[in-house]
Every structure is written in C-alpha cells, then in structure tokens.
Amino acid sequence: MSSFQVQSLRLSGEKLPAGLTFVFGEAQLQGNCALLSAHRLREEFYGLPANNVVFHDRLLKEATHELGHTLTLAHCDDYQCVMSASHGVEWIDLKTSHFCNECRSVVQRRVTSKATR
C-alpha cells in the first residue's frame, strides 16, 4: 500500500514577524507545510492603486515557490524560474509561475517517488 503525504499551504493576510524583511513566505524544506503572507504582495502596501491581476499573479508565483521548497527545491539561479529567490516584489514580477526544466525534473522525481511509497 502506498501513502502520499499531502502538501499544505496556509495563506495569511498578516504581516510576517519583524526581522523577516523580503520574506513573503516560509516552508519546511522537504516538509509538508508552508506559509504564505499576502500582506506585502498587494500594490496598496507600496502606496499604489489596487491591482487584482498583479496581486493574483504574485500569489500564484509565491504559493508555487513555497510548495516547491516542500518538494526539496532550493532557490534556483534561473531568474525566470518560479524557484528563484524573491528579495522584493519586483523580483516576483520578473519571474514566471513555472519551474525551469531542471526544477521541474526534481519535482517530477519527488512526486513520483512519494506516490510509489
């Protein structure tokens, strides 16, 4: 019988604790849970008009990024990969919501190995 551990992502509108500058989320590397804060992903945080398209795009990218950490992925050097580090929302806006080929291969191997356990 195989068992598959479900990854869990908690979304919060709260600001993350002081001292976590440029941190939009946290995840257990190779764990099963992650936390994502929407607080600094909104345009309004920066004094700009609300933009739900940008907000949802950032949420998708950072949720995928944090869940990638739970699947053993570290930060990627490919700035377009969703696993690239985000030191500001501008960096989030530059990357895509997709894994690069190398990161995608790691995720596929990880998911396959979890499913066959």
N, C-alpha and C positions, 0 to 999 in steps of 0.2 A: 504494500500500500504506500502511495506517495503522499507526502504532506507538503503543502505550499504555504509559505508564510506571506501573508498579505502586508504590503507596504502601506503605511498610514501617514497622511499629511494633515496637519492641523493648520487652518488658516485663521489668523488673528488680525484684527484691526488695531491692536495695541502696539505701541512703540516697544521695541526690544530693550532690554536693560541698558542703563548707561554704561558707556565703555565699549559698546559694540557698534562703533561707528562704521559705516559702509557695510553693515551686515543686514541683509534682507531676510535671511532665514538661517536655520541651523538644522543639521541632520546627523544621525548616527551613521558613521561610515560603516558599511556592511551591516547596519542595524535594520530595524523595521519601522522607524518613525522619523518624522521630520516636522519642523515648524516653519511657517512662512508668515511674515508680517506684511500686511498690505499698507501699513502706515506711511512709509516713505516711497511707495510706488505710485501714489496719486500725484498728479500735476499740482493740485492745490497745496500740497506740502511745500512746494517751491514758489508759491505765490502766483501760480499760473492758473488760467481758467481750467475747469474740469474737462477732461477728455477721456471718455469711457473706452474708446478704441485703444488708446495708448495704455490705459490702466489694465485692461484685459490682456493685452499683448504682454505686458510686463508680468502679470500674474501667471500666465501660461508658461513663460520662459523660466521664471524663478521656481515655480512648482516642479517643472520638469527637471531643473537643475538640482533641487534639493532631493527629489526622489532618485536622481542619478547617483547622488552620494550614497544613498542606502543600498544601491546596487554595486558598490565598490569603486565607483568612479571618483577620481580626484579631479582637480582643476586641469583643464586642457589648454595647451598653448595656442590652439587654433581660435582666434578671436571671434570667429563666426559660430563656433560650436556652442551649444547651449550650456556646456560644462565649463566654458571659460569663466574666469573669476570676474565678479562684478564689483568694482570699487566705487561705483556711482551709477545712477540711473542711465546716464549717457552710455555706459558700457553695456547695460542691459539692452538699450535701444539698438546698439550696433550688432549684437549677435542675433542669430536665428533661433527659432524654437526647436531646432533639430540637433541631433547628435551628429558629429562628424563620423566618417567611416570607421575610424579606429574606436571611438567611444561606442558606436552602435554595435560593433563586433563584441566588445566586452559585455554590453547589456544583453545581447542575444545569448552569449555563452552562459552568463549568470542566470538568466531566466530559464534557459533550457536545463541547466544543472539543478536549479531549485525544483523544477517541475518533475524531474525524474527521481528525486529523492523519496 
